[in-house]
Amino acid sequence: MSAAGAPAALRGYRHQALYTLFRILTEPPTRIFQLEGLEDLDILAQGGTPLELVQVKAVEGPLTLSALAPEKKLAFFRRVLARTAIYPNARERLVSFGPFGAEMVAAWKESGPARRTVLERMKSWGYGPADASRLLARIELAEVASADIETTVLSHLRDTLVGIDPNTTFDLLYAWLLVAAESRTQVTRATLVEKITAIGRFLADRSAHHRDWYTSIVPLENAPGAGDRHALAREFYRGVGARYDHITAGVDVVRSARLAEIDLAFQNARLVVVHGASGQGKTALCYRYLHNFAPRGWAFEIRLVENRRHALRIARALLGHMNAIGGMAYIFLDVPPANLAWMDLVRELAQLQNTRLLLAIRAEDWRRTTFYGAPLEIREIELDFNAPEAKSVYDQLTSVQPPPHLLAFDEAWSRFGRKGPLLEFAYFVVQNETLRARLSAQVRRLEDDVRGGLMTASELDLLRLVAVATAYGGRLMLDRLLLRVPLLAPRRTLELFEQEYLLRLGTSGHVVEGLHPIRSELLAALLTDETSASWAQTAAASLSLINDDDVESFLLHATSRRRAEVGPLLSAVNELRPETWISLAGVLRALLWLGVRDYVAANEELIREARAELSGGWSLAVNPDLGNLKAVTGESYGSFLDLFPFTPDDTRRAASVYYSRLSDHTAVTSMASAWLAVQGQPILNHRARFSNNITPPADLLPEG
């Protein structure tokens, strides 16, 4: 906040602002302050009557009479005399940031030679003896120390919501007071508090801006895609996850009907959710919509939402940007598997009327979503790849160069099997083979390299672990993976597999993953068998290597899709001792969902009977006390229908019979309870998981 080296006038303005803030913060809150009114600072009563009129000086060296230019027609002394009759009760104060000259101090203090000298000098400037004496009696001299006032002001600011950066706050308040001085706007304690609050919001926005822009929040620019278009096309049709570069390069398939569907949905809602199975082109479709429909410069992608606090910070950054520029913002979030923090972000952004939110999410994750509390309408678009859409995709892919291996769409659709994800169909049309066939050929070649001594079995083990984990939403921690699967030249192995489109390193360099869940699922099937390397054994081995954020997603998907093979995986879960809270919570939730699934399976026949007899009321009849609430509340009712007196007696009796036939509900939580009972407290917090994990020697890690 120092003004050292600044021009004299600027230094004077800063001292004037500093003194004004000091008085506002230390005077009663009913006072009104006006800069550049009758004086540098006017302090007024509620009705506008001047209580104190202050001239502020900050000069080099002691302040003398000549520095006040008393000879001028509009000098401070003449202004004081002119308003004495108008405001006889107003205090006149001369404030100096620094000492007054010895002559002035002596003249104002008492009669004597110094006062006579001053009176004579004032006479030479045109002041009569009575006026000169009146000025000496009326004007109060007040010497202030800049450091003391600065300390007081900064102390007050530190106690407010801008306390983290009081110096920047003063600079902003200084600019505000300059504008107030030019416009002669009156200021009160209340308006100062409002301004401090606004500055607090700005500082929070700025902090969020620096922390999240181009990391968590990425503006989607409509410039041509970086890199060679042919390389991007080859990458896109090999099943690599879609990027915005693919869209700007024009290598994607434009699904006009789906784009129109999204645009229509936005006419009726501000949140549009595109959901479907992996490989149905959700991300590419959303990118294409933003490219075609969002105004230039107003499309943003949220790359990562870690937790509620991070969601609030992202929302603050976007809010600050939009408030500064205005306009309608299109915000896209490609929801990672099992991620729930996105709901907090949507709730925050829902409060901004000038936003449109576009989400791409897996069907299973959308079904698990319990979304509430957001004051906005939601429209869903479910992607299900069918023959009409396949025909449109085929026509676009073959419009420039008809494929030599296909005569017409009917042949392509028939050879494809008339079902499957869009990603595989596009690969089949473009590459003259199915994605499964291509990956199968790659795996056979790698296996031959192992047999021929050109590759080690450990390298194939690494690829198998990555494929099995990524197929169900799990990224592997690179340091843990390399410790488990020792490689002679890990950097070269990873480069080779990346060039073959078999895996990739995460942007942070800490995780390794497959290029797409569909590719990973196909690879996992090709690399596992029931004899030498089963899927169940590989899944169990990968569990301790999975990134903490992904443990829940992996367990949920693996146990739901591989019900008959989860024995070894659950054994690995029982041995798992998470080091972070997020991993512990993920395992616990997955075990609870697994308990619910098994409980429903055990009572499936009973549920079917209840639905047939009781129709819509079956869920109230067959509603087990999974939380054991009766033990806590002491209630003794059976099914929920017992709580409603208007329930017919025959229905009540039927419900009681069904309820009595339910299996023991404690089985739902038994796995989770048993596992939790042997857990200790995690030793790491969520953010420390990279820095505190065991790290292999530097020469084992890839560059970067």
Helices and strands as residue ranges (DSSP letters): H 8-26, E 32-35, E 41-44, E 50-57, G 65-68, H 76-84, E 91-97, H 102-109, H 113-124, H 129-138, E 139-144, H 146-158, H 166-183, E 186-188, H 189-212, E 217-219, H 229-236, H 244-248, H 256-266, E 271-276, H 282-293, E 299-302, H 308-325, E 329-334, H 342-349, E 355-362, H 363-368, E 378-383, H 387-398, H 409-416, H 422-431, H 435-451, H 457-471, E 476-477, H 478-484, H 490-499, E 504-505, E 511-513, H 517-527, H 535-543, G 548-550, H 551-561, G 563-565, H 567-575, H 581-602, H 604-614, G 615-617, H 618-621, H 629-633, G 640-643, H 649-661, H 667-677, G 686-688, H 689-692, G 698-700
